Amino acid sequence: MKASKEIGVGLIGFGTVGAGVVEALAKNCGLLERRTGLKLELKKIADIDLERDRGVKVERSLLTSDAMSLIDDKAVDIVVELIGGTTIAKDFILHALAKKKPVVTANKALLAEHGAEIFAAAEENNTDIFFEASVGGGIPIVRSLTKGLVANNIGGIHGILNGTCNYILTRMTEDGTGFDEALDGAQKAGYAEADPSLDIDGYDTAHKAAILASLAYGFNVPMSDIQVEGIRGLACDDIRYAKDLGYRIKLLAVIKEDGGMIEVRVNPALIPSNHTLASVGGAYNAVLVNGDIVGETLYYGMGAGRYPTASAVVGDVADAAWALAFGSHERMLPIRWPGGNGRIRDAGMIESRYYLRMSLLDKPGILARICTVLGEKGISIASVLQQDTRAGEYVPVVIVTHKAIESRLASALSEIDEMDFVGSSTTRMIIEDFG
């Protein structure tokens, strides 16, 4: 029997996911060799902390605190970057690409903010960068967009891409838990960081949306062009009113193409309770992709964590090893970073139906004045929900609009919120119709 060719792997970052990668390589090394015909051998592990117990056994000789020496090591054929961040990680990746070594990374923030430079470096050095684990953990959404759906024009992508936010919203919806309590539960369960800002303010989801939009439409989508709104402080009242109206609230990444304009946004949205994405609960992720030939396809699974993310990383390592062994490069056909001529739709021109919750004095004629302001901005009302009546006091009034342009709605709400019969700023959320 012909001996398998050995491919050396160097790992930078021995944290939660890094330890999962080490464990996966050790546990399924025989399976990987049978399936690829290659022997994936872990040669070096670089981390600033060489003493902490990661729950996996490795030979001490594999450990180093010098990541650059790992990259330069001739025994290392593939570099895996799992330290995160957009500074030193970028230096390591660019150095590895300059050495013509393929890179595997889960670094969504780095790709979202510096993807054009990194992909140009890979192209210049005739090598590859693999990043399945950067979006959706173990969900194979990157492969699906770049390979399985390559024959399709992508009409739209709707994604639940942050397990922390989805866990919080699930608890609020199913248990009636308040936002702060649900966040505390997410932290205790290990789904949320001590500082959850990136998650609950929507930027983790936006990083992933930037990558998916760039894959789907073949040009670099900068973070500055993405409208981002998170779920921080979302009120239980809005969860309850949404349920009464037949909706669930989810934090969505929305990517759409219409007439050559690309819409990319992240926001909490009301989605119909009977829609597939409404049933995605807990810390799970899901991505719905609409292709002009295939129609709708759905990708579902754990979007983060030691083992799901490690699964995606090791899958990329296997792809990189195969490319090295047989002289074929992953050219990521739908991507032409930094080229492409796509145009991003201005956030103010987004058109949707809206959910509005206002605090209004319970007096005759107040609603008519609200309708007048909205009408002057070209915004028509589809329905009004007022469950409380307390004459002379402030009561919540929920208005559902027909389709309205964001800039016009913002102008109307700015005017309305200054009126003396309005008790607090209006809460507004997009209603996602999936039509």
Sequence and secondary structure as in RCSB ss.txt:
>XXXX:A:sequence
MKASKEIGVGLIGFGTVGAGVVEALAKNCGLLERRTGLKLELKKIADIDLERDRGVKVERSLLTSDAMSLIDDKA
VDIVVELIGGTTIAKDFILHALAKKKPVVTANKALLAEHGAEIFAAAEENNTDIFFEASVGGGIPIVRSLTKGLV
ANNIGGIHGILNGTCNYILTRMTEDGTGFDEALDGAQKAGYAEADPSLDIDGYDTAHKAAILASLAYGFNVPMSD
IQVEGIRGLACDDIRYAKDLGYRIKLLAVIKEDGGMIEVRVNPALIPSNHTLASVGGAYNAVLVNGDIVGETLYY
GMGAGRYPTASAVVGDVADAAWALAFGSHERMLPIRWPGGNGRIRDAGMIESRYYLRMSLLDKPGILARICTVLG
EKGISIASVLQQDTRAGEYVPVVIVTHKAIESRLASALSEIDEMDFVGSSTTRMIIEDFG
>XXXX:A:secstr
    EEEEEEEE  SHHHHHHHHHHHHTHHHHHHHHSEEEEEEEEE S  SS  SS   GGGEES HHHHHH TT
  EEEE S SSSHHHHHHHHHHHTT  EEE  HHHHHHHHHHHHHHHHHTT  EE GGGSSTT  HHHIIIIITT
TS EEEEEEE  HHHHHHHHHHHHH   HHHHHHHHHHTTSS SS HHHHTTHHHHHHHHHHHHHHHSS   GGG
SEE   TT  HHHHHHHHHTTEEEEEEEEEEEETTEEEEEEEEEEEETTSGGGG  TTEEEEEEEETTTEEEEEE
EE SSHHHHHHHHHHHHHHHHHHHHHT     TT  TT    EE  GGG EEEEEEEEEEE  TTHHHHHHHHHH
HTT  EEEEE     TTSEEEEEEEESSEEHHHHHHHHHHHTTSTTB S  EEEEE    
